[in-house]
């Protein structure tokens, strides 16, 4: 009974922390309390004056950096809203619910309403949709994904510097690059795993299990920026999510429900890009609830093992074959 209460508490706390960013985004310009300069060394009046001036300069510089970080968070968030909501999202709605109906009415007016009009529109409408997707939706979707990746990182870094301090990145550059690429690869495999589970012929069960996968993946997306700035490596991030799964399932639930509802991949991607900055801020401010029931949901184990096997196979193939060393007969 206590384990069930702990699981439910972690889940509900995750849901609450997830949506907290919608309120935090408007108060993210709160400054840290200023430091008291009275604790400076009391030597001479000239030394005190110089020390006070230096402390004041450092304080103004720190406050300016915090203000810039705060403004950058809000500025980048507004840019994401404009790009994904106005440019991309409204263009899809305009084409689907304004342009196509207007062209249908115009064609009906020119050809006359009847069977001939419906038959012609049956062939014209797919062609117009294909052309719109090819020359507008796909380029804008790809460009927005690239730009969003840069802006999401900028939002996460600015929010972390303002609230947590300077990032403590992974020490080695090679480890950092390898961590990023392996993380992307594991996330791709995990997404494929969730989609395959969703296609299983188990009514209700496959949808729930796939939804749990997507909740944990959405939580990983949001928290990974913060953990990466804390210097956590990939396997520590994955094991932490698996160990505290009730909280992270609850945290990822709102974004999963929002992005799984639309039938169009483009609309789903638009919703994700539009709302994801809020969840980055939520993850930066959240305090995950530890799972006290002792059970770890190891959903990433399969894809981690698969990625390790593939990487090991690629590395072993790239190594040149060892040449046998020539041995010389010993002289007697």
Secondary structure, DSSP 4 states (H G I P E B T S, - for coil): -HHHHHHHHHHHHHHHHHHTHHHHGGGTTPPPPPPPGGGS--S-HHHHHHHHHHHHHHHHHHHHHHHHHHHHHHHHHHHHIIIIIIIIIHHHHHIIIIIHHHHHHHHHHHH-SSHHHHHHHHHHHHHHHHHHIIIIIHHHHHHHHHHHHHHHHHHHHHHHHHHT-S----S-HHHHHHHHHHHHHHHHHHHHHHHHHHTSS-TTHHHHHHHHHHHHHHHHHHHHHHHHHTT--HHHHHHHHHHTHHHHHHHHHHHHHHHHH-SSHHHHHHHHHHHHHHHHHHHHH--PPP--S-----SSHHHHHHHHHHHHHHHHHHSPPPPPPP-PPPP-
